[in-house]
Amino acid sequence: MSRATYFVRECPTCGRSLQVRVEYLGRLLVCEHCRGSFQALDPEQQAAPANRPGTNVLDRAEQLLAAFDSQSYRLP
């Protein structure tokens, strides 16, 4: 029986460490904790999260709030 090979990747939405199977490289995955989606990229070839805008939790929260504010909701 062969063992799966994993790499560790932080979820770009919630920041939790995830073990991702190498077979899933290039695929769109969903975090099991927050349901945020991300693409499984080679950890040695991807840029550091601090260098990409919108990857930390506070930036993501601001994006979600802006999306909510841009839609019109009526309270009963």
N, CA, C and O atoms as a DFTB+ gen file, in Angstrom:
304 C
 N C O
     1  1       0.846      -1.173       0.000
     2  2       0.000       0.000       0.000
     3  2       0.898       1.245       0.000
     4  3       1.778       1.372       0.851
     5  1       0.683       2.144      -0.933
     6  2       1.518       3.346      -1.021
     7  2       0.968       4.456      -0.135
     8  3      -0.233       4.527       0.128
     9  1       1.852       5.300       0.309
    10  2       1.461       6.437       1.154
    11  2       1.343       7.679       0.297
    12  3       2.098       7.854      -0.660
    13  1       0.399       8.539       0.635
    14  2       0.236       9.806      -0.069
    15  2       1.312      10.784       0.392
    16  3       1.744      10.748       1.544
    17  1       1.737      11.653      -0.511
    18  2       2.709      12.689      -0.182
    19  2       1.971      14.008      -0.063
    20  3       1.154      14.351      -0.917
    21  1       2.261      14.747       0.997
    22  2       1.572      15.996       1.282
    23  2       2.556      17.160       1.332
    24  3       3.755      16.965       1.533
    25  1       2.035      18.374       1.148
    26  2       2.781      19.579       1.470
    27  2       1.862      20.452       2.315
    28  3       0.638      20.332       2.245
    29  1       2.451      21.316       3.101
    30  2       1.672      22.180       3.990
    31  2       1.437      23.513       3.306
    32  3       2.354      24.096       2.729
    33  1       0.209      23.987       3.375
    34  2      -0.196      25.250       2.735
    35  2      -1.125      25.965       3.691
    36  3      -2.004      25.339       4.283
    37  1      -0.947      27.268       3.852
    38  2      -1.874      28.048       4.664
    39  2      -3.081      28.420       3.833
    40  3      -2.947      28.764       2.658
    41  1      -4.259      28.356       4.430
    42  2      -5.469      28.800       3.755
    43  2      -5.379      30.316       3.592
    44  3      -5.112      31.014       4.569
    45  1      -5.593      30.843       2.390
    46  2      -5.502      32.290       2.189
    47  2      -6.639      33.058       2.858
    48  3      -6.550      34.278       2.999
    49  1      -7.693      32.379       3.267
    50  2      -8.821      33.057       3.912
    51  2      -8.693      33.070       5.430
    52  3      -8.776      34.130       6.051
    53  1      -8.488      31.885       6.038
    54  2      -8.464      31.820       7.503
    55  2      -7.056      31.676       8.080
    56  3      -6.867      31.879       9.279
    57  1      -6.066      31.331       7.257
    58  2      -4.689      31.242       7.711
    59  2      -4.301      29.930       8.369
    60  3      -3.158      29.779       8.800
    61  1      -5.216      28.981       8.458
    62  2      -4.873      27.705       9.077
    63  2      -3.985      26.881       8.165
    64  3      -4.083      26.961       6.940
    65  1      -3.120      26.091       8.773
    66  2      -2.245      25.215       8.002
    67  2      -3.033      24.001       7.529
    68  3      -3.762      23.380       8.302
    69  1      -2.879      23.674       6.257
    70  2      -3.578      22.545       5.662
    71  2      -2.571      21.595       5.049
    72  3      -1.567      22.035       4.488
    73  1      -2.821      20.310       5.146
    74  2      -2.011      19.323       4.456
    75  2      -2.698      19.030       3.130
    76  3      -3.842      18.578       3.100
    77  1      -1.994      19.288       2.037
    78  2      -2.548      19.123       0.694
    79  2      -1.785      18.015      -0.019
    80  3      -0.554      18.016      -0.046
    81  1      -2.513      17.084      -0.588
    82  2      -1.858      16.008      -1.342
    83  2      -1.186      16.570      -2.591
    84  3      -1.724      17.460      -3.249
    85  1      -0.025      16.050      -2.906
    86  2       0.721      16.498      -4.075
    87  2      -0.096      16.268      -5.350
    88  3       0.030      17.036      -6.304
    89  1      -0.926      15.230      -5.381
    90  2      -1.761      14.950      -6.557
    91  2      -2.726      16.087      -6.875
    92  3      -3.210      16.190      -8.002
    93  1      -3.012      16.942      -5.890
    94  2      -3.978      18.024      -6.066
    95  2      -3.360      19.319      -6.580
    96  3      -4.067      20.316      -6.729
    97  1      -2.055      19.326      -6.856
    98  2      -1.406      20.533      -7.380
    99  2      -2.124      21.030      -8.632
   100  3      -2.427      20.255      -9.539
   101  1      -2.388      22.325      -8.662
   102  2      -3.059      22.940      -9.805
   103  2      -4.571      22.920      -9.724
   104  3      -5.236      23.565     -10.534
   105  1      -5.130      22.201      -8.773
   106  2      -6.583      22.114      -8.640
   107  2      -7.117      23.179      -7.694
   108  3      -6.394      23.699      -6.845
   109  1      -8.400      23.492      -7.857
   110  2      -9.088      24.400      -6.945
   111  2      -9.580      23.584      -5.759
   112  3     -10.311      22.609      -5.933
   113  1      -9.184      23.977      -4.559
   114  2      -9.546      23.251      -3.346
   115  2     -10.363      24.141      -2.422
   116  3     -10.421      25.357      -2.608
   117  1     -10.996      23.527      -1.424
   118  2     -11.793      24.242      -0.436
   119  2     -11.250      23.913       0.948
   120  3     -11.037      22.744       1.272
   121  1     -11.028      24.931       1.759
   122  2     -10.551      24.758       3.137
   123  2     -11.624      24.042       3.952
   124  3     -12.796      24.417       3.917
   125  1     -11.217      23.017       4.679
   126  2     -12.171      22.265       5.484
   127  2     -12.624      23.028       6.732
   128  3     -13.585      22.624       7.387
   129  1     -11.947      24.114       7.064
   130  2     -12.283      24.880       8.261
   131  2     -13.230      26.043       7.963
   132  3     -14.234      26.221       8.653
   133  1     -12.910      26.838       6.931
   134  2     -13.688      28.057       6.660
   135  2     -14.445      28.009       5.338
   136  3     -15.213      28.920       5.027
   137  1     -14.234      26.958       4.563
   138  2     -14.865      26.780       3.250
   139  2     -14.350      27.772       2.202
   140  3     -14.964      27.921       1.145
   141  1     -13.241      28.445       2.478
   142  2     -12.623      29.338       1.501
   143  2     -11.955      28.518       0.400
   144  3     -11.412      27.446       0.665
   145  1     -11.995      29.019      -0.826
   146  2     -11.394      28.277      -1.931
   147  2     -10.025      28.860      -2.290
   148  3      -9.778      30.053      -2.115
   149  1      -9.155      28.004      -2.788
   150  2      -7.817      28.408      -3.206
   151  2      -7.287      27.376      -4.177
   152  3      -7.788      26.253      -4.244
   153  1      -6.270      27.763      -4.930
   154  2      -5.641      26.835      -5.858
   155  2      -4.414      26.234      -5.192
   156  3      -3.616      26.948      -4.584
   157  1      -4.266      24.926      -5.307
   158  2      -3.101      24.239      -4.743
   159  2      -1.909      24.481      -5.658
   160  3      -1.839      23.946      -6.764
   161  1      -0.977      25.294      -5.180
   162  2       0.215      25.639      -5.961
   163  2       1.449      25.079      -5.292
   164  3       1.461      24.857      -4.081
   165  1       2.485      24.850      -6.076
   166  2       3.756      24.369      -5.564
   167  2       4.287      25.378      -4.551
   168  3       4.522      26.534      -4.901
   169  1       4.480      24.961      -3.306
   170  2       4.910      25.914      -2.273
   171  2       6.255      26.568      -2.559
   172  3       6.518      27.661      -2.056
   173  1       7.101      25.940      -3.342
   174  2       8.406      26.521      -3.649
   175  2       8.318      27.564      -4.755
   176  3       9.238      28.368      -4.907
   177  1       7.242      27.575      -5.528
   178  2       7.122      28.505      -6.638
   179  2       6.147      29.634      -6.392
   180  3       6.084      30.563      -7.198
   181  1       5.389      29.596      -5.323
   182  2       4.421      30.666      -5.091
   183  2       5.033      31.799      -4.288
   184  3       5.942      31.586      -3.486
   185  1       4.533      32.993      -4.509
   186  2       5.034      34.176      -3.802
   187  2       4.600      34.123      -2.346
   188  3       3.622      33.461      -1.998
   189  1       5.330      34.819      -1.515
   190  2       4.957      34.893      -0.106
   191  2       3.626      35.605       0.028
   192  3       3.392      36.584      -0.680
   193  1       2.733      35.147       0.919
   194  2       1.425      35.775       1.062
   195  2       1.482      37.264       1.365
   196  3       0.580      37.998       0.962
   197  1       2.508      37.733       2.060
   198  2       2.610      39.152       2.381
   199  2       2.807      40.006       1.127
   200  3       2.513      41.201       1.137
   201  1       3.301      39.397       0.054
   202  2       3.544      40.138      -1.180
   203  2       2.317      40.233      -2.076
   204  3       2.342      40.943      -3.081
   205  1       1.243      39.530      -1.727
   206  2       0.036      39.546      -2.540
   207  2      -1.067      40.273      -1.787
   208  3      -1.373      39.909      -0.652
   209  1      -1.674      41.297      -2.393
   210  2      -2.750      42.006      -1.706
   211  2      -3.976      41.120      -1.540
   212  3      -4.264      40.266      -2.379
   213  1      -4.691      41.339      -0.440
   214  2      -5.950      40.647      -0.224
   215  2      -5.829      39.225       0.275
   216  3      -6.787      38.459       0.168
   217  1      -4.670      38.840       0.823
   218  2      -4.524      37.459       1.251
   219  2      -4.632      37.270       2.755
   220  3      -4.744      36.134       3.216
   221  1      -4.602      38.343       3.536
   222  2      -4.730      38.111       4.967
   223  2      -6.197      38.210       5.389
   224  3      -7.044      38.664       4.620
   225  1      -6.476      37.794       6.578
   226  2      -7.848      37.694       7.061
   227  2      -8.544      39.056       7.091
   228  3      -9.716      39.154       6.725
   229  1      -7.845      40.100       7.517
   230  2      -8.471      41.421       7.586
   231  2      -8.815      41.959       6.201
   232  3      -9.869      42.568       6.018
   233  1      -7.930      41.739       5.220
   234  2      -8.232      42.154       3.850
   235  2      -9.450      41.415       3.316
   236  3     -10.306      42.003       2.655
   237  1      -9.520      40.120       3.610
   238  2     -10.665      39.318       3.148
   239  2     -11.950      39.802       3.808
   240  3     -12.987      39.871       3.147
   241  1     -11.907      40.135       5.087
   242  2     -13.089      40.650       5.782
   243  2     -13.548      41.969       5.167
   244  3     -14.746      42.195       4.993
   245  1     -12.594      42.838       4.838
   246  2     -12.937      44.104       4.187
   247  2     -13.600      43.864       2.832
   248  3     -14.556      44.556       2.479
   249  1     -13.103      42.895       2.075
   250  2     -13.701      42.568       0.777
   251  2     -15.138      42.088       0.939
   252  3     -16.020      42.482       0.176
   253  1     -15.370      41.234       1.939
   254  2     -16.718      40.717       2.167
   255  2     -17.669      41.820       2.620
   256  3     -18.819      41.863       2.184
   257  1     -17.198      42.714       3.491
   258  2     -18.039      43.827       3.944
   259  2     -18.367      44.773       2.791
   260  3     -19.498      45.247       2.682
   261  1     -17.398      45.047       1.940
   262  2     -17.638      45.913       0.787
   263  2     -18.651      45.283      -0.160
   264  3     -19.505      45.978      -0.710
   265  1     -18.559      43.974      -0.350
   266  2     -19.520      43.287      -1.217
   267  2     -20.923      43.354      -0.618
   268  3     -21.900      43.527      -1.348
   269  1     -21.030      43.218       0.695
   270  2     -22.318      43.288       1.370
   271  2     -22.897      44.697       1.255
   272  3     -24.086      44.861       0.982
   273  1     -22.054      45.721       1.464
   274  2     -22.514      47.111       1.394
   275  2     -22.952      47.497      -0.014
   276  3     -23.828      48.345      -0.180
   277  1     -22.351      46.885      -1.021
   278  2     -22.683      47.261      -2.396
   279  2     -24.014      46.680      -2.855
   280  3     -24.552      47.093      -3.883
   281  1     -24.543      45.730      -2.106
   282  2     -25.846      45.146      -2.438
   283  2     -26.899      45.791      -1.568
   284  3     -26.628      46.157      -0.425
   285  1     -28.093      45.932      -2.099
   286  2     -29.161      46.543      -1.291
   287  2     -29.949      45.446      -0.581
   288  3     -30.495      44.540      -1.211
   289  1     -29.993      45.549       0.720
   290  2     -30.733      44.607       1.551
   291  2     -31.829      45.374       2.270
   292  3     -31.620      46.487       2.753
   293  1     -32.995      44.758       2.329
   294  2     -34.108      45.374       3.029
   295  2     -34.398      44.571       4.287
   296  3     -34.552      43.350       4.239
   297  1     -34.470      45.263       5.398
   298  2     -34.818      44.614       6.650
   299  2     -36.330      44.615       6.800
   300  3     -36.992      45.575       6.406
   301  1     -36.883      43.547       7.366
   302  2     -38.348      43.486       7.546
   303  2     -38.859      44.476       8.554
   304  3     -40.063      44.536       8.804
